[in-house]
Amino acid sequence: MAKKVLSGSATAVAVLLLCSTLQLAAAIKDGLLPNGNFEEKPKASDLKGTQVMSRYAIPSWEVTGFVEYIESGHKQGDMLLVVPEGAYAVRLGNEASIKQTLNVTKGVYYSITFCAARTCAQDERLNVSVTPDFGVLPVQTAYSSTGWDCYAWAFLALFERVTLVIHNTGMEEDAACGPLIDAVAIKTLFPPSLTKENLLKNRGFEEGPYVVPNTTWGVLIPPNIEDDHSPLPGWMVESLKAVKYIDSDHFSVPQGTRAVELVAGKESALAQVVRTIPGKSYALTFSVGDAGNGCEGSMVVEAFAARSTVKVPYVSSGRGGYKRAVLRFVAIAERTRVVFLSTYYHTKTDGSLCGPVVDDASVLSVRSPTSRRRR
């Protein structure tokens, strides 16, 4: 059988194809997606005013429906549109979507972070999906005074190539009414395992979604997030409103570099289910503080486990600080739900929602007073 010998040019082409294949096969790195901040502009010929007229006009993205390319400072009626990261963002009008295909590692968990701002629609929701998973994220509540909030959503990669879609399901009389989107990023999640020292997973919230640099409003973990696909591994948001994931670069954090701010009173609850032995005594210890973000006043964090509860008061000056608290409980089942929530709503002077910070939580088995007396 004759051997086929490649010429020099053919060899070069083969090498380029191999390098291209290897590049495609490499999983995407943590951080902004390619053109995740939309700073690479469409060609002028692909725009009609602000409307994107071509499906592939925005580099690295595919768009469908009424999508606009918005420059920071763009005026809409009496409203001035600002952009949190760079100078450009996109707006998703009626039934509009943006999508990007990602190379990921099959069987690995990932978290998507993106920033969104309401414009003129009243009940704005975004459908975020990576086949076969999807989530509907409400964005009508503004948690920050800027109007921009960053959200996190997680998925388990079932394939090596997946397509991320952010879709506005709204139908308004004005097709241009819809949320602004910017700073779309990804982060690989490494769900922490249980240890003998602590029955809680991710006790200090160190494992969590990507925090966009130079944004000062943290990342919202949306309501009704279950622990099997949570962007905050191990934890669930069992409430109507989100909780806020904060970092030590922009906030005061009791321990480590990450914590959670309970920003919506009793509508903002954080929970985790731990394995326990019925009849055995346990101690839940945790830190309560403030984020150093000007959130002042008398705060109370409530913690629940089994049939026990504790209310931890904390007077915040808005400049940071924390105290330690403990809840002792006796397990009544093999699974015990641990819940944290804020008793009251709090707002800063600019009207933005805020609240107490929870961090450094642990559940340990302890000897009950009865067992000590018997010894």
Secondary structure by P-SEA (a helix, b strand, c coil): cbbbbbcaaaaaaaaaaaaaaaaaacccccccccccccccccccccccccccccccccccccccccccccccccccccbbbbbcccccbbbbccccbbbbbbbbbccbbbbbbbbbbbccccbbbbbbbcccbbbbbbcccccccccbbbbbbbbbbcccbbbbbbbbccccccccbbbbbcccbbbbbbbbbbccccccccccccccccccccccccccccccccccccccccccccccbbbbbbcccccccccccbbbbbcccccbbbbbbbbbcccbbbbbbbcccccccccccbbbbbbbcccbbbbbbbbcccccccbbbbbbbbbcccbbbbbbbbcbbbbcccccccbbbbcccbbbbbbcaaaaaac
